Amino acid sequence: LIHNIFSYLNRHWIQREHDEGNNVSDVNNLMLQLWRDKFFMSIRGTLLSSVFKLMQRIRDGQIADITMVKSVADSFVALGSDDIGTGSKKMEVYDKYFLRPFIEATVQYYGAESERLLQESTIREYMVRVAERIKEEDERADVYLHESSLREFREALDKVLISKQRENLIAEFQPMLTALERNDLRLLYSLLRRLSESTGLAPLREIYSKHVRTAGLDAVKQVSGSEEAAGGQANEARMFVTALLGVYELYLGILHEAFEGDPGFSKSLDYACREFVNTNEICAPNSGKASMLLAVYCDMLLKKGNTATRAAGSEEASDEESLEKRLTRAVCLMRYLKDQDVFQKFYWKWMARRLVGEQSVSEHGEETMISKLKEVCSVDFTAKLTRMFTDVAVGREMTEQFKDGLDPDYKLPLDFEMKVLHTVSWPLTAPETKLQVPAQLGSVIDQYNSFYQKKHDNRKLNWLWQYSKADIKMFFPKAKGATAKVGYQFQVSTYQLAILLLFNANSGPGTGYGSPTGPSLTIAQIVAATGIEHDAVQSELEVFVKAHLLNSSNKKVTDASAFSLNPDYKSKRLRLNLAAIKKPEQKREAAETMKSVDVDRMANIQAAIVRIMKARKKLGHRQLVEDTISQIKLFQAQVDDIKKAIDQLIEREYIERSEESRDIYNYLA
């Protein structure tokens, strides 16, 4: 009221005095100064004592009016306007005479309560009580404290309730993590994240990372020691990947449920997974085996018609949603592979096998996998996979066009489908063996060659006999009942087909064509008649003898053995697959694939060095090695390989050693 009475004085005379540089106050500020100096300073001790007693009753659970505390706090803020004439609000009075004593009283109160709680309860019960207390104080502080002081108040509260017991709280983290106590972990995380990163969450993240790594290594160790994993590469891959996924998904769940997806804990999980995925009881360091086993697992999921796939959990493979979930889980692990190039090489090769052999569980599954690989692989790699699909579709169309374009009077001796594949997109090579195509196939091959040349003048077809398959029906002399009429159907490779057809000919390289069991042939005669290499013929004959399809004159297949059709052949199954890849061949292909990976890696390392030197012109050895390692993301380049690449580039005159020092290289344009 008084301020309003003197409003004219405040607006004109006070303003003029300020303009002239005189230090005068308006009526309102002058009254506040008089109130502060003459009255407030004498009663502030009694006032604060009353406020602290009121707060203690509230903290002890008694009913009290919290708005009175807010009114007192607001009055301290108002009394801080001591810059005469400027009207600016300062917090000196509030900070000095209210906030600091208030914080001291709070620390004293909760210090005593903290000691009492630790004596009466366990550390976990202490956590629960502290969390409740902090929540209560945070809610009350928002009501009665000035917003500028909230941070200081909460830091003091955290210090007395959390920081002083930090070591005890951190010591509880490992047992909680071992017991997977998500609620307690969430509570501990919520408390320690109130502290600074270095003192609060950083120690937890380190413990979490070590724990996950140990859990992963233990899971893989159990797999390596099991008899089931020793039952073949497929079983090993299934159990290995299942173990990795089990650990990863368990602690990913804890990351989201207990740690709210904290980025720091996410990095700790990623680091731990990268460690135990690549180096463990099964996978030696820098061996690339983890990448290969993951590729095997993906092949099992996407390949139909084998027990390994069903054992991997793909009995629901026809269910597209289930298959997509499994593929998504597998791709999650791929982010942790240090040797992604190994995975890509094997996956590319086995996808080619699935498409060529029509063994994919579904086209949708293959396309889904490609779309997921786009998230973690280069565009060049996934584009190559997409082009493979295009080739298969175009091949089907060309087969239909070929059949439609045949002379109506010409009847094909067999039903077939050709796949024309572009060399750059497929990891398939022309065979070294010059197969002497059986007469039954020769006429069809000649017809298709002629058809293709008319459509594409400048292209040449290279026939990949080693990847081709056929279904043949065989009748045995002593077969009875239904099998005598319908026979047995076998799926065979082209090489196997060429060998078996020799036992069906009216005349050939062997003897005994007039006998009821057909001719008797030696390995040398079969090699001469088919053009297939000796070792390959012997390998296929071992398959036929083991399946009791052929009889051998010796127990062991040797050059001296003679082979004839088994007239007493019987089987409960009318359809059999004889074209499955043999284990020795699997090992040989895996070794060859790893060799090709090493060749590609050396080329990538050399390309990276050339790019770096072209940009820098002159560089020291150590810096060149570091830059090369950082530039290559597809795999972890080894220092020894980089040194070899440097030596090779020097020989090829891409770079040279500087005359100043042998550890400095110059780029040669």
C-alpha positions in Angstrom: 0.0 0.0 0.0 2.8 2.4 1.0 4.7 1.5 -2.2 1.6 2.3 -4.3 1.1 5.7 -2.5 4.6 6.7 -3.5 4.3 5.3 -7.0 4.8 8.7 -8.6 7.9 9.3 -6.6 9.2 5.9 -7.6 8.5 6.4 -11.3 10.0 9.9 -11.7 12.2 11.1 -9.0 13.9 7.7 -8.2 14.4 7.1 -11.9 16.0 10.6 -12.3 18.3 9.9 -9.4 19.4 6.6 -11.0 20.1 8.3 -14.3 22.3 10.8 -12.4 24.2 8.0 -10.8 22.8 8.4 -7.2 22.4 5.3 -5.1 18.8 5.4 -3.9 16.1 2.8 -3.5 12.5 2.8 -4.3 10.0 2.5 -1.4 9.5 -1.2 -1.7 13.2 -2.1 -1.6 13.8 0.3 1.2 11.1 -1.3 3.3 12.5 -4.8 2.6 16.0 -3.6 3.7 14.6 -2.1 6.9 12.7 -5.3 7.6 15.8 -7.4 7.0 18.2 -5.2 9.0 16.0 -4.2 11.9 13.8 -7.2 12.4 14.7 -10.3 10.4 18.3 -10.6 11.4 17.3 -10.7 15.1 14.7 -13.4 14.7 16.2 -15.6 12.0 17.8 -18.1 14.4 14.5 -18.7 16.2 12.7 -18.9 12.8 15.1 -21.5 11.4 14.9 -23.5 14.5 11.2 -23.7 14.2 11.5 -24.6 10.5 13.9 -27.5 11.3 11.6 -28.8 14.1 8.7 -28.7 11.6 10.8 -30.6 9.0 11.8 -33.2 11.6 8.2 -33.9 12.4 7.4 -34.3 8.7 10.4 -36.7 8.2 9.4 -38.7 11.3 6.0 -39.3 9.7 3.9 -36.8 11.7 1.4 -34.5 10.2 2.5 -30.9 9.6 1.9 -28.1 7.2 4.7 -28.1 4.6 3.5 -24.9 3.0 4.8 -23.0 6.0 8.4 -24.1 5.1 7.8 -22.9 1.6 6.6 -19.5 2.9 9.7 -19.1 5.0 11.9 -20.1 2.0 10.2 -17.6 -0.3 10.6 -14.8 2.3 14.4 -15.5 2.4 14.5 -15.3 -1.4 12.6 -12.0 -1.3 15.0 -10.5 1.2 17.9 -11.0 -1.2 17.1 -7.9 -3.3 19.9 -5.7 -1.9 21.1 -4.1 -5.2 19.4 -0.8 -4.6 17.6 0.6 -7.6 18.3 -2.3 -10.0 15.4 -4.6 -8.9 17.5 -7.7 -9.6 17.0 -10.7 -7.3 20.0 -12.3 -5.7 20.2 -15.4 -3.6 22.8 -14.4 -1.0 20.3 -14.2 1.9 18.5 -17.4 0.9 21.8 -19.4 0.4 23.6 -18.1 3.4 20.8 -17.9 6.0 18.4 -20.7 4.9 19.8 -23.2 2.4 23.1 -24.0 4.1 21.7 -24.4 7.6 18.8 -26.4 6.1 21.2 -28.8 4.3 23.4 -29.1 7.4 20.3 -30.1 9.5 19.3 -32.6 6.7 22.7 -34.2 6.6 22.8 -34.5 10.4 19.3 -36.1 10.4 20.0 -38.6 7.7 23.5 -39.3 8.9 22.1 -40.5 12.2 19.3 -42.5 10.4 21.8 -44.1 8.0 23.9 -45.4 10.9 20.8 -46.7 12.7 19.6 -48.5 9.5 22.9 -50.2 8.9 23.0 -51.5 12.4 19.4 -52.8 12.4 19.1 -54.1 8.8 21.0 -55.7 5.8 22.4 -53.6 3.0 19.6 -54.6 0.8 17.0 -53.5 3.3 19.0 -50.3 3.6 18.7 -49.8 -0.1 14.9 -50.1 0.0 14.6 -47.6 2.9 17.1 -45.1 1.3 15.2 -45.2 -2.0 12.0 -44.4 -0.2 13.6 -41.6 1.8 15.2 -40.0 -1.3 11.9 -40.2 -3.2 10.1 -38.4 -0.3 12.8 -35.7 0.0 12.8 -35.1 -3.8 9.1 -34.6 -3.8 9.2 -32.2 -0.8 12.2 -30.3 -2.1 10.2 -29.6 -5.3 7.6 -28.0 -3.2 9.4 -25.7 -0.7 13.0 -25.1 -2.1 13.9 -22.6 -4.7 14.7 -24.3 -8.0 18.3 -22.9 -8.0 19.1 -24.9 -4.9 17.6 -28.3 -5.8 20.8 -29.7 -7.2 22.9 -28.7 -4.2 20.4 -30.1 -1.8 20.1 -33.5 -3.6 23.9 -33.8 -3.9 24.2 -33.4 -0.2 21.4 -35.9 0.4 23.0 -38.4 -2.0 26.4 -38.0 -0.3 25.1 -38.8 3.2 22.8 -41.7 2.2 24.7 -43.2 -0.8 28.2 -42.0 -1.2 29.2 -42.9 2.3 28.0 -46.5 1.8 29.2 -46.7 -1.9 31.6 -49.5 -1.3 29.0 -51.6 0.6 26.5 -51.0 -2.2 28.9 -51.9 -5.0 29.9 -55.1 -3.1 26.3 -56.2 -3.4 26.2 -55.9 -7.2 28.1 -59.1 -8.0 25.9 -61.4 -5.9 22.8 -59.7 -7.3 24.1 -60.2 -10.8 24.9 -63.9 -10.2 21.5 -64.5 -8.7 19.8 -62.5 -11.6 17.9 -60.4 -9.0 16.5 -57.9 -11.4 14.5 -55.8 -8.9 17.4 -55.4 -6.6 19.7 -54.6 -9.5 17.2 -52.0 -10.7 17.1 -50.4 -7.2 20.9 -50.4 -6.9 21.2 -48.8 -10.3 18.7 -46.1 -9.5 20.7 -45.2 -6.4 24.2 -45.2 -7.8 23.3 -43.3 -10.9 22.6 -40.3 -8.7 26.4 -40.1 -8.1 29.0 -39.0 -10.6 29.8 -41.5 -13.5 33.3 -42.3 -12.1 32.1 -43.1 -8.6 28.6 -44.5 -9.2 28.0 -46.5 -12.4 31.5 -46.9 -13.8 32.5 -49.7 -11.2 29.2 -51.4 -11.9 29.7 -51.4 -15.6 33.2 -53.0 -15.2 31.8 -55.7 -13.0 28.9 -56.3 -15.4 31.2 -56.6 -18.4 33.5 -59.1 -16.6 30.5 -61.1 -15.4 29.0 -61.4 -18.9 32.3 -62.4 -20.4 32.8 -65.1 -17.8 29.2 -66.4 -18.3 29.8 -66.5 -22.1 33.1 -68.4 -21.7 31.5 -70.9 -19.3 28.6 -71.5 -21.6 30.8 -72.3 -24.5 33.1 -74.4 -22.3 30.1 -76.6 -21.5 29.3 -77.0 -25.2 32.9 -77.9 -26.1 32.9 -80.7 -23.5 29.6 -82.3 -24.5 29.4 -85.4 -26.6 26.6 -84.0 -28.7 28.8 -81.1 -30.0 31.4 -83.7 -31.0 28.8 -85.3 -33.3 29.7 -83.1 -36.3 30.0 -79.5 -37.5 26.2 -79.0 -37.6 25.7 -80.0 -34.0 28.7 -78.0 -32.8 27.4 -74.9 -34.7 23.8 -75.3 -33.3 25.0 -75.7 -29.7 27.6 -73.0 -30.0 25.3 -70.4 -31.4 22.5 -71.4 -29.0 24.9 -71.0 -26.0 26.0 -67.5 -27.3 22.4 -66.4 -27.8 21.4 -67.7 -24.4 24.0 -65.6 -22.6 23.5 -62.5 -24.8 19.7 -62.4 -24.5 19.8 -63.1 -20.8 22.0 -60.1 -20.1 20.4 -57.9 -22.8 17.1 -58.5 -20.8 18.8 -57.4 -17.6 20.2 -54.4 -19.4 16.7 -53.2 -20.3 14.9 -54.4 -17.2 17.4 -53.4 -14.5 19.5 -50.7 -16.1 16.9 -49.0 -18.3 18.9 -49.6 -21.5 21.8 -47.4 -20.1 24.2 -46.6 -23.0 27.2 -47.3 -20.8 26.0 -50.7 -19.7 25.1 -51.4 -23.4 28.7 -50.7 -24.3 29.9 -53.0 -21.6 27.6 -55.7 -22.9 28.9 -55.2 -26.4 32.5 -55.4 -25.3 32.0 -58.6 -23.3 30.1 -60.3 -26.1 32.8 -59.4 -28.6 35.3 -61.0 -26.3 33.6 -64.3 -25.6 32.1 -64.7 -29.0 35.4 -64.6 -30.9 37.8 -66.2 -28.4 36.7 -69.2 -26.3 37.1 -72.9 -25.7 36.0 -73.7 -29.2 37.4 -70.8 -31.2 41.1 -70.0 -31.0 42.1 -66.3 -31.3 42.1 -65.0 -34.9 40.9 -68.4 -36.2 37.6 -67.1 -37.7 35.8 -70.2 -36.4 33.1 -68.3 -34.7 32.2 -66.6 -38.0 32.2 -70.0 -39.7 30.0 -71.6 -37.1 27.5 -68.8 -37.3 27.3 -69.2 -41.0 26.8 -72.9 -40.6 23.9 -72.2 -38.1 22.3 -69.8 -40.6 22.6 -72.4 -43.4 20.9 -74.9 -41.1 18.0 -72.6 -40.5 17.5 -71.8 -44.2 18.2 -75.3 -45.5 15.4 -77.8 -45.8 15.3 -81.6 -45.5 18.0 -82.5 -43.0 17.9 -83.5 -39.4 20.5 -80.9 -38.4 18.1 -78.2 -39.4 15.3 -79.7 -37.3 17.8 -80.1 -34.4 18.6 -76.4 -34.6 15.0 -75.7 -33.8 13.8 -75.3 -37.4 11.0 -77.8 -37.2 8.9 -74.7 -37.4 10.8 -73.5 -40.5 7.7 -73.4 -42.5 6.3 -70.9 -40.1 7.8 -67.7 -41.6 7.4 -65.7 -38.4 9.3 -68.2 -36.4 12.1 -68.4 -39.0 12.4 -64.7 -39.1 12.8 -64.5 -35.3 15.6 -67.1 -35.5 17.3 -65.2 -38.3 17.0 -61.9 -36.4 18.7 -63.5 -33.3 21.5 -64.9 -35.5 22.2 -61.5 -37.1 22.4 -59.9 -33.6 25.5 -62.1 -33.0 27.0 -61.0 -36.3 27.6 -57.5 -34.9 30.2 -59.0 -32.5 32.2 -61.0 -35.0 35.8 -59.7 -35.5 36.0 -61.6 -38.8 32.9 -60.7 -40.7 34.6 -61.5 -43.9 34.8 -65.2 -42.9 31.1 -65.2 -42.3 30.3 -63.5 -45.6 32.5 -65.9 -47.5 30.9 -69.1 -46.0 27.4 -67.7 -46.1 27.8 -66.7 -49.8 29.1 -70.1 -50.7 26.4 -72.0 -48.8 23.6 -69.8 -50.1 24.8 -70.6 -53.6 24.6 -74.3 -52.7 21.0 -73.9 -51.4 19.8 -72.0 -54.5 21.5 -74.3 -57.0 20.3 -77.4 -55.2 16.9 -76.0 -54.5 17.3 -76.7 -50.8 16.1 -73.4 -49.4 13.3 -73.8 -46.9 11.6 -70.8 -48.6 12.4 -67.9 -50.8 10.9 -65.6 -48.3 13.4 -66.8 -45.7 16.3 -66.2 -48.0 15.0 -62.7 -48.8 14.4 -61.9 -45.1 18.0 -62.9 -44.3 19.3 -60.6 -47.0 17.3 -57.7 -45.7 18.7 -58.3 -42.2 22.2 -58.6 -43.5 21.9 -55.2 -45.1 21.9 -53.8 -41.5 25.4 -55.1 -40.7 27.1 -55.9 -44.1 28.3 -53.8 -46.9 26.1 -52.9 -49.9 28.4 -54.7 -52.3 27.9 -58.0 -50.4 24.1 -57.9 -50.1 23.8 -56.7 -53.7 25.7 -59.8 -54.8 23.3 -62.0 -52.9 20.3 -60.2 -54.5 21.8 -60.7 -58.0 22.0 -64.5 -57.2 18.2 -64.5 -56.6 17.7 -62.7 -59.9 19.8 -65.2 -61.8 17.7 -68.1 -60.4 14.5 -66.4 -61.4 15.8 -65.6 -64.9 17.0 -69.2 -65.2 13.5 -70.5 -64.7 12.2 -68.3 -67.4 14.9 -69.3 -69.8 14.1 -73.0 -69.2 10.5 -72.4 -70.0 11.4 -70.5 -73.1 13.7 -73.3 -74.2 11.0 -75.9 -73.7 8.4 -73.8 -75.5 10.7 -73.2 -78.4 11.4 -76.9 -79.1 10.2 -78.6 -82.2 6.8 -80.2 -81.4 8.0 -83.5 -82.9 11.1 -83.6 -80.6 10.4 -85.2 -77.2 12.8 -84.4 -74.4 14.3 -87.7 -73.0 14.2 -86.2 -69.5 12.7 -83.4 -67.4 15.2 -80.8 -66.5 15.8 -77.2 -65.3 18.9 -75.1 -66.2 20.2 -72.3 -64.1 22.4 -69.7 -65.9 24.5 -68.0 -63.3 26.7 -64.9 -63.8 30.3 -65.6 -62.8 30.8 -62.4 -60.8 27.9 -63.1 -58.5 28.4 -66.7 -57.6 31.3 -68.4 -55.7 31.2 -71.3 -58.1 34.1 -72.3 -60.4 34.2 -74.5 -63.5 35.4 -78.0 -62.9 38.9 -79.2 -63.8 37.4 -82.5 -64.8 36.3 -82.8 -68.4 33.3 -85.0 -67.9 32.3 -87.2 -70.8 28.6 -86.4 -70.8 26.4 -89.5 -70.9 24.6 -89.9 -74.2 21.2 -89.6 -72.4 22.2 -86.0 -71.4 24.2 -85.1 -74.5 21.4 -84.3 -76.9 19.6 -82.1 -74.3 22.9 -80.2 -73.6 23.5 -79.6 -77.3 20.0 -78.3 -77.8 20.3 -75.9 -74.9 23.7 -74.6 -76.0 22.3 -73.8 -79.4 19.3 -72.1 -77.9 21.4 -69.9 -75.5 23.9 -68.9 -78.3 21.0 -67.6 -80.4 19.9 -65.4 -77.4 23.4 -64.3 -76.4 26.0 -64.3 -79.2 29.0 -63.2 -77.1 28.5 -65.4 -74.1 29.8 -68.8 -73.3 28.3 -71.4 -71.1 30.6 -73.3 -68.7 28.8 -76.3 -67.3 29.2 -76.9 -63.6 28.8 -80.6 -63.4 30.0 -80.8 -59.8 26.9 -78.8 -58.6 24.3 -80.5 -60.8 22.0 -83.2 -59.5 19.6 -85.7 -60.9 16.8 -88.0 -59.8 17.1 -91.5 -61.3 14.9 -94.6 -60.9 16.6 -98.0 -60.6 15.1 -101.5 -60.9 16.9 -104.5 -59.4 16.7 -108.0 -60.8 15.6 -109.7 -57.6 13.2 -107.0 -56.4 9.8 -108.3 -55.5 6.4 -106.8 -54.8 5.9 -103.0 -55.2 9.6 -102.3 -55.6 9.7 -104.6 -58.7 7.1 -102.3 -60.4 8.0 -98.8 -59.1 11.7 -99.3 -58.4 13.8 -97.1 -56.2 14.4 -93.4 -56.7 17.8 -92.0 -55.9 19.0 -88.4 -55.9 22.6 -88.3 -57.3 25.2 -85.9 -58.4 26.1 -85.7 -62.1 29.3 -87.6 -61.5 27.3 -90.4 -59.7 24.8 -90.4 -62.5 27.6 -90.9 -65.1 29.0 -93.8 -63.1 25.7 -95.6 -62.5 24.6 -95.3 -66.2 27.6 -97.4 -67.1 26.0 -100.3 -65.3 22.9 -99.7 -67.4 24.5 -99.8 -70.9 24.2 -102.5 -73.5 27.9 -102.3 -74.1 30.7 -100.5 -72.3 34.2 -100.7 -71.0 33.5 -103.7 -68.6 32.6 -107.3 -69.0 29.5 -109.3 -68.3 26.9 -107.1 -69.9 24.9 -110.2 -70.8 24.7 -111.4 -67.2 21.5 -110.9 -65.1 23.4 -108.6 -62.7 24.9 -106.4 -65.5 28.5 -105.6 -66.1 31.5 -105.8 -63.8 33.7 -102.6 -63.9 37.0 -101.5 -62.4 38.0 -98.0 -61.3 40.3 -97.6 -64.3 37.5 -98.5 -66.7 35.1 -96.1 -65.0 37.7 -93.3 -65.1 38.3 -93.9 -68.8 34.6 -94.0 -69.7 33.6 -90.9 -67.7 36.6 -88.7 -67.7 36.2 -88.2 -63.9 39.4 -88.1 -61.8 40.5 -91.3 -60.1 40.1 -90.1 -56.5 36.6 -88.7 -57.3 35.5 -92.1 -58.8 36.9 -94.0 -55.9 35.0 -91.7 -53.4 31.7 -92.2 -55.3 32.1 -95.9 -55.5 32.7 -96.0 -51.7 29.3 -94.3 -51.3 27.6 -96.8 -53.6 29.2 -99.8 -51.8 28.3 -98.4 -48.4 24.7 -98.0 -49.5 24.8 -101.6 -50.8 23.9 -100.3 -54.3 27.0 -102.0 -55.8 28.9 -105.0 -54.8 32.7 -104.9 -54.6 35.0 -107.8 -55.1 37.1 -106.6 -52.1 35.9 -105.4 -48.7 38.0 -102.2 -49.2 37.6 -100.2 -52.4 40.9 -100.4 -54.3 42.1 -100.2 -57.8 42.0 -104.0 -57.9 38.3 -104.1 -57.0 35.6 -105.0 -59.5 32.1 -103.5 -59.0 28.7 -104.8 -60.1 25.1 -104.0 -59.4 23.7 -105.6 -56.2 20.8 -107.7 -57.4 19.6 -108.3 -53.8 19.3 -104.6 -53.0 16.5 -103.8 -50.5 15.5 -100.7 -48.6 12.5 -99.6 -46.6 12.8 -96.2 -48.2 11.9 -95.9 -51.8 13.6 -92.5 -52.1 17.3 -92.0 -51.0 19.7 -89.1 -51.3 23.2 -90.3 -52.3 24.5 -86.8 -53.3 25.0 -85.4 -49.8 28.4 -83.7 -49.2 30.8 -86.0 -47.4 32.6 -85.0 -44.2 36.1 -85.2 -45.7 34.9 -83.0 -48.5 33.3 -80.5 -46.0 36.7 -80.2 -44.2 38.5 -79.7 -47.5 36.1 -77.0 -48.7 36.3 -75.2 -45.3 40.1 -75.2 -45.6 39.9 -73.9 -49.2 37.4 -71.2 -48.2 39.7 -70.0 -45.4 42.6 -69.8 -47.8 40.5 -67.6 -50.1 39.7 -65.4 -47.1 43.4 -65.0 -46.5 44.0 -64.0 -50.1 41.1 -61.5 -50.0 42.4 -60.0 -46.7 45.9 -59.4 -48.2 44.3 -57.7 -51.1 42.2 -55.5 -48.8 45.2 -54.6 -46.6 47.2 -53.7 -49.6 44.4 -51.5 -51.0 44.1 -49.8 -47.6 47.8 -49.1 -47.5 47.8 -47.6 -51.0 44.8 -45.4 -50.2 46.5 -44.1 -47.1 49.9 -43.5 -48.8 48.3 -41.8 -51.8 46.6 -39.3 -49.4 49.6 -38.8 -47.1 52.5 -39.2 -49.6 55.0 -39.8 -46.7 54.4 -41.8 -43.5 56.2 -43.5 -40.7 55.9 -47.3 -40.2 54.0 -47.2 -36.9 51.5 -44.6 -38.1 50.9 -46.5 -41.3 50.2 -49.7 -39.3 47.8 -47.9 -37.0 46.0 -46.1 -39.9 45.6 -49.4 -41.7 44.1 -51.2 -38.7 41.6 -48.4 -38.1 40.6 -48.2 -41.8 39.7 -51.9 -42.2 36.4 -52.6 -40.5 35.5 -56.0 -42.1 38.1 -57.9 -40.1 40.8 -57.4 -37.6 44.0 -56.8 -39.5 47.1 -58.4 -37.9 50.4 -56.5 -37.7 52.3 -59.4 -39.3 49.9 -59.3 -42.3 50.4 -55.6 -42.7 54.1 -56.0 -42.7 53.9 -58.6 -45.4 51.6 -56.3 -47.4 54.1 -53.4 -47.1 56.9 -55.6 -48.4 54.9 -56.8 -51.3 53.9 -53.2 -52.2 57.6 -52.2 -52.1 58.4 -55.1 -54.5 55.6 -54.0 -56.8 56.9 -50.3 -56.6 53.7 -48.8 -55.1 55.7 -47.4 -52.2 59.4 -47.2 -51.2 61.5 -46.8 -48.1 62.8 -43.3 -47.5 66.5 -42.6 -47.8 66.2 -40.7 -44.4 65.0 -43.8 -42.5 63.9 -47.3 -43.2 60.8 -46.8 -41.0 59.5 -44.0 -43.3 57.7 -44.8 -46.6 57.2 -42.7 -49.7 54.3 -43.1 -52.1 55.3 -43.7 -55.7 52.8 -42.2 -58.1 
